[in-house]
């Protein structure tokens, strides 16, 4: 490998810009780092060049550890977006500058510089000055200068970003030809997907300082692993179904998983990707001979002319139970949307489709994304923000690397700017905004109502609450009950901030309702790398019941182990609440997990346990 980055981290003040970044780039490869503005891609280049030093990690170039070496000892060439050529020097003098600094004889400097100017298409421009050149020509000079002293690695920081579309296209073709001819290992960073697709041998997608996914353009487009890659590249339709007994439940469809699809736990969400150009549309329902997966009827809501193609958007009222990720729901939108792209040479019938018309939609195939980290909703109260919810949730986020939404409610007609500033300070204090993909939301109204609305409008894996945000047990119990029984989302109640979550106590009822508890607990514990104890409290059970309980608890332990979680089983006698609390205190568990009460069951037991526990309590709904 030419370039090796190992666990690089870089912060500017309190802001973590690059997080645990590792990457290997092969000799002679043109690697493109693709990301949005502020994603950390330019910082990565500067770390490789030696213009910045990492806080942690190491950098190797051609087998040399250059982590702490100055730029001049790394043998890298750097091309900046803003040309960075000397205005008082001619084109030839600019290209030869690096060679002159290195003591190369004049004749050799001139010969090498003229060869490079010919290579970049500027033969005959030797005596011109930058003021006499176009933007594209100046960038060609910068490229030739970076290549003059034959660097082992060429680094290009959005080199075409300041140029118009036509010049960018020309320079992309030139750069690719030059890189292939010289065989120099190159890294180019850009936010332009078309540029990445045209140039790259491989692409690395970066978001908030983290390397999300690496692959060639075709695989990243058609077969991405992550939700971010699927939605960032190319505009994909992503819907969330569910694994139902080995099949994919997507609305009214129960479909087989495609060959090679990543494994998902039974009952787990499954994210389905299909690209807009693969959506099939017709006025009548699909026939079996067409071998299409029907999504039902959609209402055409938008038609957009885009030159060579048209973009259509449909509202899918019939796809009940399939949650949309992309296109994202608009404010007040009730149903999922999907997008289609059609070439403008299609038939007149297709061109006559009107907004508001119902059409049948289907896809010939789809792609399954990998399971993702936990998506958290952290709920805080404007009146008195307790950082317990934020700090407790940050421990889970830092382990799972899932997206986070922090929701604050404030009184109606109150200024939202002040509330947002308060929320930003609280997130910073909890060190949540330092590493997470955090979205902060302010909703005006009563906290309980706004939490329920947010959960109904969006999908979350876990809702985090601070019990102090609620004035009485009745309000708190009603909210928790609604979240668990109606929305079927687990709830984490933050109390005293745990030192860590390395020890987890799961309390089970030793019946079929434990299935969901154990599976979700395994997901949490796998992320946090926790040691888990599975506890059942016996209470006047017969010998036959005790034998059944022993088998059930052991099965729970084995299930956790199968998910990669270290677990032990515990069976104790006594009063349920007293025994659970005693075990939690004696063994210093960082997190207590219990199952939700059944719809017709007694909820007081869970609420009492939440009130009496000193640390955080997670309540998980059953599959019933």
C-alpha positions as CSV (number, residue, x, y, z in Angstrom):
1,X,0.0,0.0,0.0
2,X,1.2,3.5,-0.8
3,X,-0.9,5.4,1.8
4,X,-1.9,4.0,5.2
5,X,-3.9,6.0,7.7
6,X,-4.4,4.4,11.1
7,X,-7.1,5.6,13.6
8,X,-6.6,9.3,12.8
9,X,-8.2,11.8,15.1
10,X,-8.1,15.6,14.8
11,X,-9.9,18.3,16.8
12,X,-10.0,22.1,16.5
13,X,-10.7,23.3,20.0
14,X,-13.7,21.3,21.3
15,X,-14.8,20.3,17.8
16,X,-13.8,16.8,16.7
17,X,-13.2,17.1,12.9
18,X,-11.7,13.7,12.1
19,X,-12.8,10.7,14.2
20,X,-11.1,7.2,14.2
21,X,-10.2,7.5,10.5
22,X,-8.4,4.5,8.9
23,X,-7.8,4.1,5.2
24,X,-5.5,2.1,2.8
25,X,-4.8,3.4,-0.7
26,X,-3.0,1.2,-3.3
27,X,0.0,2.2,-5.4
28,X,-1.0,4.1,-8.5
29,X,-4.6,4.4,-7.5
30,X,-6.7,7.6,-8.0
31,X,-8.8,7.7,-4.8
32,X,-11.6,10.2,-4.4
33,X,-12.7,11.3,-0.9
34,X,-16.4,12.4,-1.4
35,X,-18.3,14.4,1.2
36,X,-20.4,17.4,1.8
37,X,-18.9,20.7,3.0
38,X,-17.5,20.5,6.5
39,X,-17.2,16.7,6.4
40,X,-13.5,16.8,7.2
41,X,-12.2,15.7,3.7
42,X,-9.8,18.7,3.3
43,X,-8.5,18.2,6.8
44,X,-7.5,14.6,5.8
45,X,-5.5,15.9,2.9
46,X,-3.7,18.4,5.1
47,X,-2.9,15.7,7.6
48,X,-1.4,13.5,4.9
49,X,0.6,16.5,3.5
50,X,1.9,17.5,6.9
51,X,0.2,20.8,7.0
52,X,-1.6,19.6,10.1
53,X,-0.6,17.0,12.7
54,X,-3.0,14.5,14.0
55,X,-4.0,14.4,17.7
56,X,-4.0,10.6,17.5
57,X,-3.1,7.9,15.0
58,X,-0.4,7.4,12.5
59,X,0.3,8.1,8.7
60,X,2.5,5.9,6.5
61,X,3.6,6.8,2.9
62,X,5.3,4.0,1.0
63,X,6.1,2.2,4.2
64,X,7.6,5.3,6.0
65,X,5.9,6.6,9.1
66,X,5.6,10.3,8.4
67,X,3.2,11.2,11.2
68,X,5.5,13.8,12.7
69,X,7.6,14.7,9.7
70,X,7.4,18.2,8.1
71,X,5.8,18.6,4.7
72,X,9.1,18.9,2.8
73,X,10.1,15.4,4.0
74,X,7.0,13.6,2.8
75,X,7.4,13.9,-1.0
76,X,3.8,14.9,-1.7
77,X,2.4,17.3,-4.2
78,X,-0.6,19.5,-3.3
79,X,-3.0,21.2,-5.6
80,X,-5.4,23.7,-3.9
81,X,-8.8,24.9,-5.0
82,X,-7.7,28.5,-5.3
83,X,-4.8,27.8,-7.7
84,X,-2.0,29.0,-5.2
85,X,0.5,29.9,-7.9
86,X,2.9,32.9,-7.7
87,X,1.5,35.9,-9.6
88,X,4.9,37.5,-10.0
89,X,6.4,34.5,-11.8
90,X,5.9,33.3,-15.3
91,X,4.2,30.0,-16.0
92,X,7.6,28.3,-16.6
93,X,9.0,29.8,-13.4
94,X,6.0,28.6,-11.4
95,X,6.4,25.1,-12.6
96,X,10.1,25.1,-12.0
97,X,9.9,26.6,-8.5
98,X,9.9,23.4,-6.6
99,X,12.8,22.0,-8.6
100,X,14.8,25.2,-8.0
101,X,14.3,25.0,-4.2
102,X,15.6,21.4,-4.4
103,X,18.7,22.5,-6.2
104,X,18.0,20.9,-9.6
105,X,20.3,22.3,-12.3
106,X,18.7,25.0,-14.5
107,X,18.8,23.0,-17.7
108,X,17.1,20.0,-16.1
109,X,14.5,22.3,-14.5
110,X,13.6,23.8,-17.8
111,X,13.4,20.5,-19.6
112,X,11.2,18.9,-16.9
113,X,8.9,22.0,-16.7
114,X,8.4,22.1,-20.4
115,X,7.6,18.4,-20.5
116,X,4.9,18.9,-17.8
117,X,3.5,22.0,-19.5
118,X,3.2,19.9,-22.7
119,X,1.5,17.1,-20.6
120,X,-1.1,19.5,-19.1
121,X,-1.8,21.2,-22.5
122,X,0.1,24.5,-21.9
123,X,2.9,24.2,-24.4
124,X,3.7,27.7,-25.6
125,X,2.5,29.4,-22.5
126,X,5.9,29.4,-20.7
127,X,6.4,33.2,-20.7
128,X,2.9,34.1,-19.7
129,X,1.9,35.3,-16.2
130,X,-1.1,34.2,-14.1
131,X,-3.0,37.4,-14.9
132,X,-2.9,36.4,-18.6
133,X,-4.4,33.0,-18.0
134,X,-8.0,31.7,-17.5
135,X,-9.0,29.9,-14.3
136,X,-8.6,26.5,-16.0
137,X,-5.2,27.4,-17.3
138,X,-4.0,28.5,-13.9
139,X,-5.2,25.3,-12.4
140,X,-3.2,23.4,-15.1
141,X,-0.1,25.3,-14.0
142,X,-0.8,24.4,-10.4
143,X,-1.0,20.7,-11.4
144,X,2.2,20.8,-13.4
145,X,4.0,22.5,-10.5
146,X,2.8,19.8,-8.1
147,X,4.1,17.1,-10.4
148,X,7.4,18.7,-11.2
149,X,9.5,17.1,-8.5
150,X,7.9,13.7,-9.1
151,X,6.0,13.3,-5.8
152,X,5.2,9.9,-4.6
153,X,1.7,11.1,-3.7
154,X,-0.5,13.8,-5.4
155,X,-3.1,15.5,-3.2
156,X,-5.9,17.5,-4.9
157,X,-8.2,19.6,-2.7
158,X,-11.3,20.3,-4.8
159,X,-9.1,21.5,-7.7
160,X,-12.0,22.2,-10.1
161,X,-14.4,23.7,-7.6
162,X,-13.9,27.3,-8.7
163,X,-14.3,26.6,-12.5
164,X,-17.4,26.5,-14.7
165,X,-19.0,23.2,-15.7
166,X,-17.5,23.0,-19.2
167,X,-13.9,23.7,-18.0
168,X,-14.4,21.3,-15.1
169,X,-15.3,18.5,-17.5
170,X,-12.3,19.2,-19.7
171,X,-9.9,19.3,-16.8
172,X,-11.3,16.1,-15.3
173,X,-10.5,14.2,-18.5
174,X,-7.0,15.7,-18.6
175,X,-6.3,14.9,-15.0
176,X,-7.3,11.3,-15.5
177,X,-5.1,10.9,-18.5
178,X,-2.1,12.5,-16.8
179,X,-2.5,10.4,-13.6
180,X,-2.7,7.2,-15.7
181,X,0.4,8.2,-17.7
182,X,2.5,9.0,-14.7
183,X,1.1,6.3,-12.4
184,X,1.3,8.6,-9.4
185,X,-0.9,7.7,-6.4
186,X,-3.5,10.4,-6.0
187,X,-6.2,11.5,-3.6
188,X,-8.8,14.0,-4.8
189,X,-11.4,15.4,-2.4
190,X,-14.7,16.7,-3.8
191,X,-18.4,17.2,-3.0
192,X,-19.3,16.6,-6.7
193,X,-20.6,13.1,-7.2
194,X,-20.3,13.3,-11.0
195,X,-16.6,14.2,-10.6
196,X,-16.1,11.3,-8.2
197,X,-17.7,8.8,-10.6
198,X,-15.7,10.0,-13.6
199,X,-12.3,10.0,-12.0
200,X,-12.1,7.5,-9.2
201,X,-10.7,4.0,-9.1
202,X,-12.3,3.9,-5.7
203,X,-14.4,6.3,-3.7
204,X,-14.4,6.9,0.1
205,X,-17.5,8.6,1.5
206,X,-16.9,10.8,4.5
207,X,-19.3,12.4,6.9
208,X,-18.5,14.4,10.0
209,X,-15.0,13.2,10.0
210,X,-15.9,9.5,9.8
211,X,-15.2,7.2,6.8
212,X,-18.6,5.8,6.1
213,X,-18.0,3.5,3.2
214,X,-15.4,2.7,0.5
215,X,-15.9,1.0,-2.9
216,X,-15.9,1.6,-6.6
217,X,-18.5,3.8,-8.1
218,X,-20.7,1.1,-9.4
219,X,-20.9,-0.8,-6.1
220,X,-21.5,2.4,-4.1
221,X,-24.3,3.3,-6.4
222,X,-26.0,-0.1,-6.9
223,X,-24.9,-2.0,-3.8
224,X,-24.1,0.4,-0.9
225,X,-23.9,-0.9,2.6
226,X,-25.0,2.1,4.5
227,X,-28.0,4.4,4.6
228,X,-25.8,7.4,4.2
229,X,-24.1,6.2,1.0
230,X,-27.5,5.1,-0.4
231,X,-29.0,8.5,0.1
232,X,-25.9,10.7,-0.5
233,X,-25.0,9.2,-3.8
234,X,-27.4,9.4,-6.7
235,X,-30.7,10.0,-4.9
236,X,-32.1,6.7,-3.8
237,X,-35.6,5.6,-2.7
238,X,-35.1,4.0,0.8
239,X,-38.0,2.4,2.6
240,X,-37.9,0.5,5.9
241,X,-39.7,-2.8,6.1
242,X,-39.3,-5.5,8.6
243,X,-37.9,-9.1,8.8
244,X,-40.9,-11.2,9.3
245,X,-40.0,-14.9,9.9
246,X,-37.3,-14.9,7.3
247,X,-39.1,-12.8,4.8
248,X,-39.2,-9.1,4.1
249,X,-42.5,-7.4,5.0
250,X,-42.8,-4.3,2.9
251,X,-46.3,-2.9,3.1
252,X,-48.6,-5.5,1.8
253,X,-45.8,-7.6,0.3
254,X,-44.0,-10.4,2.0
255,X,-40.9,-10.9,-0.1
256,X,-37.9,-13.2,-0.1
257,X,-34.6,-11.6,0.8
258,X,-32.3,-11.2,-2.3
259,X,-29.4,-13.5,-2.5
260,X,-26.4,-12.1,-0.6
261,X,-28.5,-9.8,1.5
262,X,-26.9,-9.0,4.9
263,X,-28.5,-10.9,7.8
264,X,-31.2,-9.2,9.9
265,X,-32.7,-10.4,13.2
266,X,-36.2,-11.6,13.1
267,X,-38.5,-8.6,13.6
268,X,-35.7,-6.1,12.9
269,X,-36.1,-3.1,10.6
270,X,-34.8,-3.7,7.1
271,X,-33.8,-0.8,4.8
272,X,-34.7,-1.4,1.2
273,X,-33.0,0.6,-1.6
274,X,-34.1,1.0,-5.2
275,X,-32.9,3.8,-7.6
276,X,-35.3,6.2,-9.3
277,X,-34.4,4.9,-12.8
278,X,-35.5,1.4,-11.7
279,X,-39.1,2.4,-10.8
280,X,-41.6,1.0,-13.3
281,X,-44.8,2.9,-13.9
282,X,-48.0,2.0,-15.7
283,X,-51.7,2.8,-15.7
284,X,-52.8,-0.8,-15.0
285,X,-51.7,-3.3,-12.3
286,X,-48.7,-5.5,-13.2
287,X,-49.0,-9.0,-14.6
288,X,-47.1,-11.9,-13.2
289,X,-45.3,-12.3,-16.5
290,X,-43.6,-8.9,-15.9
291,X,-41.8,-10.2,-12.9
292,X,-42.1,-7.0,-11.0
293,X,-42.6,-6.3,-7.3
294,X,-45.7,-4.2,-7.0
295,X,-45.6,-1.2,-4.6
296,X,-49.3,-0.5,-5.2
297,X,-50.8,2.6,-6.6
298,X,-49.1,6.0,-6.1
299,X,-50.5,9.5,-6.7
300,X,-48.3,11.6,-9.0
301,X,-47.5,14.7,-7.0
302,X,-44.7,16.3,-9.0
303,X,-43.3,16.4,-12.6
304,X,-40.0,18.2,-13.2
305,X,-38.3,18.7,-16.5
306,X,-34.5,18.2,-16.2
307,X,-33.2,18.3,-19.8
308,X,-32.5,14.7,-20.9
309,X,-34.9,13.2,-18.3
310,X,-37.9,14.0,-16.2
311,X,-38.2,13.5,-12.5
312,X,-41.5,12.3,-11.1
313,X,-42.5,12.0,-7.5
314,X,-45.4,9.8,-6.2
315,X,-47.2,9.6,-2.9
316,X,-47.7,6.0,-1.7
317,X,-50.8,5.7,0.4
318,X,-51.1,2.0,-0.2
319,X,-47.7,1.1,1.3
320,X,-48.8,1.0,4.9
321,X,-46.3,-0.1,7.4
322,X,-43.2,0.8,5.3
323,X,-41.4,3.8,6.8
324,X,-39.7,6.2,4.4
325,X,-36.1,7.3,4.8
326,X,-35.5,8.8,1.4
327,X,-37.1,10.9,0.0
328,X,-37.5,12.4,3.5
329,X,-41.0,13.3,4.6
330,X,-41.8,16.9,4.3
331,X,-43.4,18.9,7.1
332,X,-47.0,17.8,7.4
333,X,-46.6,14.9,4.9
334,X,-48.5,11.8,5.8
335,X,-47.5,9.2,3.3
336,X,-44.2,7.9,1.9
337,X,-42.9,9.3,-1.3
338,X,-40.9,7.6,-4.1
339,X,-39.1,9.2,-7.0
340,X,-38.7,8.0,-10.6
341,X,-36.5,9.2,-13.5
342,X,-37.7,8.8,-17.0
343,X,-35.8,9.7,-20.2
344,X,-37.5,12.4,-22.3
345,X,-37.7,10.1,-25.3
346,X,-40.5,8.0,-23.7
347,X,-43.9,7.6,-25.2
348,X,-46.6,10.2,-25.5
349,X,-48.8,8.3,-23.0
350,X,-46.1,8.6,-20.3
351,X,-45.6,12.3,-21.1
352,X,-49.4,12.9,-20.7
353,X,-49.5,11.7,-17.1
354,X,-50.9,14.4,-15.0
355,X,-50.3,15.5,-11.4
356,X,-52.9,13.9,-9.2
357,X,-53.2,10.8,-11.4
358,X,-53.0,7.4,-9.8
359,X,-50.5,5.0,-11.4
360,X,-49.2,1.6,-10.6
361,X,-45.6,1.4,-9.3
362,X,-43.2,-1.5,-9.2
363,X,-39.6,-2.5,-9.2
364,X,-37.8,-5.4,-10.8
365,X,-35.4,-5.8,-7.9
366,X,-34.1,-4.1,-4.8
367,X,-31.1,-3.9,-2.6
368,X,-30.9,-4.4,1.2
369,X,-28.7,-2.1,3.3
370,X,-26.7,-3.3,6.3
371,X,-28.2,-3.0,9.7
372,X,-27.3,0.4,11.2
373,X,-26.5,1.9,14.6
374,X,-29.2,2.9,17.1
375,X,-31.2,6.0,16.1
376,X,-31.8,7.9,19.3
377,X,-34.4,10.6,20.2
378,X,-33.3,12.5,23.4
379,X,-36.1,14.5,25.0
380,X,-35.4,17.5,27.3
381,X,-37.5,20.2,28.8
382,X,-36.9,23.9,28.2
383,X,-37.8,24.9,31.8
384,X,-35.0,23.0,33.4
385,X,-32.6,21.0,31.2
386,X,-31.2,18.2,33.1
387,X,-28.1,16.8,31.4
388,X,-28.8,13.3,32.7
389,X,-30.7,12.4,29.5
390,X,-28.1,13.9,27.2
391,X,-25.1,12.4,29.1
392,X,-26.6,9.0,29.5
393,X,-27.6,8.8,25.8
394,X,-24.1,10.1,24.7
395,X,-22.6,6.8,26.1
396,X,-24.9,4.8,23.8
397,X,-24.3,7.0,20.8
398,X,-20.6,7.0,21.2
399,X,-20.7,3.2,21.0
400,X,-23.3,2.7,18.3
401,X,-22.4,5.7,16.1
402,X,-26.1,6.1,15.2
403,X,-27.9,9.4,14.4
404,X,-29.2,11.4,17.2
405,X,-32.1,13.9,17.5
406,X,-32.4,16.1,20.5
407,X,-35.9,17.4,21.1
408,X,-36.8,20.3,23.3
409,X,-40.3,21.6,23.9
410,X,-40.9,25.2,24.8
411,X,-44.1,27.2,25.5
412,X,-46.0,28.4,22.5
413,X,-45.1,31.9,21.2
414,X,-41.8,31.8,23.2
415,X,-38.6,32.7,21.2
416,X,-37.1,29.7,19.7
417,X,-33.6,31.2,19.2
418,X,-33.1,31.4,22.9
419,X,-34.3,27.8,23.4
420,X,-32.0,26.6,20.6
421,X,-29.0,28.3,22.2
422,X,-29.8,26.7,25.5
423,X,-30.0,23.3,23.8
424,X,-26.7,23.8,22.0
425,X,-25.0,24.6,25.3
426,X,-26.5,21.5,26.9
427,X,-25.4,19.2,24.1
428,X,-21.9,20.7,24.2
429,X,-21.7,20.1,28.0
430,X,-22.8,16.5,27.5
431,X,-20.1,16.2,24.7
432,X,-22.9,14.9,22.4
433,X,-22.3,17.4,19.6
434,X,-18.6,16.6,19.5
435,X,-18.9,13.3,17.9
436,X,-22.5,12.5,16.9
437,X,-24.6,13.2,13.9
438,X,-26.9,15.4,16.0
439,X,-30.1,17.2,14.8
440,X,-31.6,19.6,17.3
441,X,-35.3,20.3,17.2
442,X,-37.4,22.8,19.0
443,X,-41.1,22.1,19.2
444,X,-43.6,24.5,20.8
445,X,-46.1,22.9,23.1
446,X,-46.4,20.4,26.0
447,X,-43.4,18.0,26.2
448,X,-45.5,14.8,26.4
449,X,-47.6,15.8,23.3
450,X,-44.6,16.9,21.3
451,X,-42.6,13.7,22.1
452,X,-45.5,11.5,20.9
453,X,-45.9,13.6,17.7
454,X,-42.2,13.3,17.0
455,X,-42.1,9.6,17.5
456,X,-45.2,9.2,15.2
457,X,-43.7,11.3,12.5
458,X,-40.2,9.7,12.5
459,X,-38.6,6.4,13.2
460,X,-36.4,6.0,16.3
461,X,-34.8,2.9,17.8
462,X,-34.8,4.4,21.3
463,X,-36.4,7.3,23.1
464,X,-34.4,8.8,26.1
465,X,-36.3,10.7,28.8
466,X,-35.3,12.3,32.1
467,X,-37.9,11.6,34.7
468,X,-37.4,15.1,36.3
469,X,-39.0,16.6,33.2
470,X,-42.4,15.4,34.3
471,X,-44.4,16.9,37.1
472,X,-46.2,13.8,38.3
473,X,-46.2,10.0,38.0
474,X,-49.5,9.9,36.1
475,X,-48.2,12.1,33.2
476,X,-44.9,10.2,33.1
477,X,-46.6,6.7,33.2
478,X,-49.1,7.7,30.5
479,X,-46.3,8.9,28.2
480,X,-44.2,5.8,28.7
481,X,-47.2,3.6,28.2
482,X,-48.1,5.3,24.9
483,X,-44.5,5.0,23.6
484,X,-44.2,1.3,24.6
485,X,-47.7,0.0,23.7
486,X,-48.8,2.2,20.8
487,X,-45.5,3.2,19.2
488,X,-43.6,0.1,20.2
489,X,-40.4,2.0,20.8
490,X,-38.1,1.2,23.7
491,X,-37.7,3.9,26.3
492,X,-34.5,4.8,28.3
493,X,-35.3,6.7,31.5
494,X,-32.2,8.6,32.6
495,X,-31.6,9.1,36.3
496,X,-28.2,9.2,37.9
497,X,-25.5,9.4,35.2
498,X,-23.8,6.0,35.1
499,X,-20.0,5.8,35.2
500,X,-20.2,3.5,32.2
501,X,-22.5,0.9,30.6
502,X,-20.1,-2.0,30.8
503,X,-22.4,-3.9,33.2
504,X,-26.0,-4.5,32.2
505,X,-28.8,-6.3,34.2
506,X,-31.7,-7.7,32.1
507,X,-34.8,-8.7,34.0
508,X,-37.0,-11.2,32.2
509,X,-40.4,-12.8,32.9
510,X,-39.3,-16.2,31.6
511,X,-42.0,-16.4,28.9
512,X,-42.5,-15.5,25.3
513,X,-42.6,-11.8,26.0
514,X,-38.9,-11.9,26.6
515,X,-38.0,-12.4,23.0
516,X,-38.0,-8.7,22.0
517,X,-36.3,-7.8,25.3
518,X,-33.4,-10.1,24.8
519,X,-32.9,-9.2,21.1
520,X,-32.9,-5.4,21.7
521,X,-30.8,-5.8,24.7
522,X,-28.3,-7.8,22.6
523,X,-28.2,-4.9,20.1
524,X,-27.5,-2.3,22.8
525,X,-25.0,-4.5,24.6
526,X,-23.2,-5.4,21.4
527,X,-22.7,-1.7,20.6
528,X,-21.6,-0.8,24.2
529,X,-19.6,-4.0,24.6
530,X,-21.3,-4.7,27.9
531,X,-21.2,-7.7,30.2
532,X,-24.8,-8.8,30.6
533,X,-26.5,-10.7,33.5
534,X,-30.0,-12.2,32.8
535,X,-32.1,-12.2,36.0
536,X,-35.4,-13.9,36.8
537,X,-37.0,-13.6,40.2
538,X,-38.8,-16.7,41.4
539,X,-41.9,-16.1,43.4
540,X,-43.6,-19.2,44.9
541,X,-43.3,-21.2,41.7
542,X,-43.7,-25.0,41.6
543,X,-40.8,-27.3,40.8
544,X,-42.1,-27.7,37.3
545,X,-42.2,-24.0,36.8
546,X,-38.7,-23.6,38.2
547,X,-37.4,-26.1,35.6
548,X,-39.1,-24.2,32.8
549,X,-37.7,-20.9,34.1
550,X,-34.2,-22.4,34.3
551,X,-34.5,-23.5,30.6
552,X,-35.9,-20.2,29.5
553,X,-33.2,-18.1,31.3
554,X,-30.5,-20.3,29.8
555,X,-32.0,-19.8,26.4
556,X,-31.9,-16.1,26.9
557,X,-28.2,-16.3,27.8
558,X,-27.4,-18.4,24.8
559,X,-29.3,-16.0,22.5
560,X,-27.2,-13.1,23.9
561,X,-24.0,-15.1,23.4
562,X,-25.0,-15.9,19.8
563,X,-25.2,-12.2,19.2
564,X,-21.7,-11.7,20.4
565,X,-22.5,-10.6,23.9
566,X,-20.9,-12.0,27.0
567,X,-23.7,-13.1,29.4
568,X,-24.5,-15.0,32.6
569,X,-27.8,-16.2,34.0
570,X,-29.1,-15.4,37.5
571,X,-32.1,-16.9,39.3
572,X,-33.1,-15.5,42.7
573,X,-36.0,-15.8,45.1
574,X,-37.8,-12.9,46.7
575,X,-40.0,-10.0,46.1
576,X,-39.6,-8.8,42.5
577,X,-38.8,-5.1,43.0
578,X,-36.7,-5.6,46.2
579,X,-34.7,-8.4,44.6
580,X,-34.0,-6.5,41.4
581,X,-33.0,-3.3,43.1
582,X,-30.8,-5.2,45.6
583,X,-29.0,-7.0,42.8
584,X,-28.6,-3.8,40.8
585,X,-27.0,-2.0,43.7
586,X,-24.8,-4.8,45.0
587,X,-23.3,-5.6,41.6
588,X,-23.1,-1.9,40.5
589,X,-24.9,-2.3,37.1
590,X,-24.7,0.7,34.8
591,X,-28.0,-0.1,33.1
592,X,-31.2,-1.9,34.2
593,X,-33.4,-3.4,31.4
594,X,-37.0,-4.6,31.9
595,X,-39.9,-5.5,29.7
596,X,-43.0,-3.4,29.2
597,X,-46.2,-4.3,30.9
598,X,-48.8,-6.0,28.7
599,X,-51.6,-3.9,27.4
600,X,-54.0,-5.2,30.0
601,X,-51.4,-5.8,32.7
602,X,-50.4,-3.8,35.7
603,X,-48.0,-1.0,34.9
604,X,-47.4,0.2,38.5
605,X,-44.6,-2.4,38.9
606,X,-42.5,-0.9,36.1
607,X,-43.2,2.7,37.3
608,X,-42.3,1.7,40.9
609,X,-39.1,0.1,39.6
610,X,-38.2,3.2,37.6
611,X,-38.8,5.5,40.6
612,X,-36.8,3.4,43.0
613,X,-33.8,2.6,40.8
614,X,-30.8,4.9,41.1
615,X,-29.4,4.4,37.7
616,X,-30.9,4.5,34.2
617,X,-33.7,2.0,33.3
618,X,-34.6,0.9,29.8
619,X,-38.1,-0.5,29.2
620,X,-38.6,-2.6,26.0
621,X,-42.0,-3.4,24.5
622,X,-42.8,-7.0,23.7
623,X,-43.6,-8.3,20.2
624,X,-47.3,-8.9,21.2
